[in-house]
Amino acid sequence: MKKEVKAQVLEAIAAQLQECPNFYITDIAGLNAEKTSKLRRDCFEQGIKLCVVKNTLFEKVLKDKNNSELELLFPTLKGNTAIMYAESPNAAAKLIKKYQKAGEEKPALKGAYVQECAFVGADKLDELVSIKSREELIGEIVTLLQSPARNVISALESAGGKLAGIVKTLSEKE
């Protein structure tokens, strides 16, 4: 590969990492054209970008980041490697899990970098599936905050006319 082409590829990988900081290192070797096409279509529908990369080039980009968490992923960069870039931290994990439930061996998870944490090994797939996105966490917090207010409003509504009597009695005592 010429230096100019290599530099362009490195820039493209670095730009993709800047755009989508969550990525999954997978193995899709051995998939025929039909299965590869189906995987790419499923990735597109889930908002995941699938790219096949050279291990040495991807490792060079990761080294340039000077991040100790990213260094944990270097051993996974062996053999055929495809990178799944995703905005949502668990989208690619859910897709891989869906393929495994269907009895497919590929795509196989090698490692992932999600929410600034490295996950190495296929055994981490269940952990990655259970990670919540920022929007899901905000939704849960809002629901938790609304719960006490709903209870108070519900109690006030169920008291109905009794509340007016209680307020009147308390005001008369003063």
N, C-alpha and C positions, 0 to 999 in steps of 0.2 A: 504494500500500500504506500502510495506516495505521501510525502510529508504534508502537502497541501490538503489532500483528502483526509488524512488522519487528523489534521488540525480542525477541519470542518466537522468531522464526526465528534471529536472531543467537545467542540463548542455546542453542537446540537444536544449531546448528552447533558452537558452542564446546564444548558438552557431548560431542558426538560425537567431536570432535578430542581431547578429554581422555581419552575411553574408548579410542579406537583412534588412536594417533598415526601409524600408517602409512596413507597415503591416495594414491589415484591419480586424476588429473584426466583424464577421458576425454570423448570425443565419441560420443554414440549417436544423433545426429540422423539422421532418415531411416529409422529402423527402424520397420517396421509393427508392429501390435499383437501379432501372433503371435511375431515375433522378439524384441520387447521382453519379452514374457512369458517366453519361453525363457531370455533373458539373466538376468532377475530370478530365475528358478527355479535356474539354474546358480549364480548368486551366492549364493543362500540355501544351497544344498548345500555350497558351499565355505566358508561362514562369512564371506561378504563382504556388506556392506550397501551397496546402490546407492541414491544419492539425486541427484535433479536439483536444482541450485541456481542462484540468480541470481548472476552473476559479481560484481556489486558488493557483495553481502552477504558472499559467501565471502571476497572480498579484504579487506573490512573486518575480519572475524574474524582473518584471517592477519596484518593490520597490527597488530592489538591484541596479538599475540604478541611483537612486537619481536624477530624472529629474521631475521638476514640471509639464511639459507638459504631461508626461506619467501618472501622477497622475490624470489628468482630465479624463482619460479613465477608471478608477476603477469602476465608477457606471455602465458602460456598461457590466461589467463582471458578469452578472446574467443570469441564465437559460443556455440553450445549447449554446456553443460557438465554432466557428470554426475560425481559423486564416488563412488569405490569405497573404502570404509573396510574395513580388514582387520587382524586380529590378527597373522596371519602376514605377514612382510614380502614374500613372493613369491607369495602366493595369487592376487592380482588379476592379476599379470603372467602367471602360468601360464594363467589363464582367457583373457586377451586373446590370448595366443600360440595357445591351442587354437582360438579363433575364426578367427585368421589362417590357421592350417594348413588349416582347413575352407573357406578361400576367402572368408571374410566380411571386408568392409572395416571394419565396426563391431563392437564398440567400438574406437575408435582412441585410442591413448595420446597425450596432450598433454604430461603431466608427472607426476611423482610425488614424494612426500616419504616416504622410507623410512629407518628407523634414523637419524633426524636428519640426513639428506642429501637434497638436492634433485636430481632428475633431470629434465632438460628435453628434450623431443623424443621422437618415436616410435623413433628409432634407439637409444635406451637400453633398449629392451624386453629384449634378450638379456642385458644386464647385470642387470636387475631379476629375470629368471627365475632367474639363477644365484645370487642372494643366498640364503644359508642362514638358517633361523630359529635362534633361541637354542637350542632343543631339539636341532636337527640338529648345531649346533656342539659342544654339550656331549657328544652321542653320539660324535662323531668324536674328541674329546679323550679320552674314556674308553677308546675303542678303541685309540688310540695309547698310552695309559698301560698298558693291559693287555697289549699285544703283547710287551714285553720279559719280563714275568712269565710269560707263556705259553711263551716260548722256554726260559726256565730250567726251568720245570716239565717241559716236554717232554723236555729233555735229561736231567733227573734220572730221569724215568720210563724213558727208553730205556736209561739206564745200568743200571737194574735192580740186579742182584746185584753188579755191578762196583763200584758206589758204596760198598757196605758194605765191600768188600775194600780200596778206596782209603782209606777212613776208618780202618779197622783198621791198615793199613800205616803211615799217618801218625801214628797214636797210639802205635804201637810204637816209632817212631824217637825219640820224645821220651823 
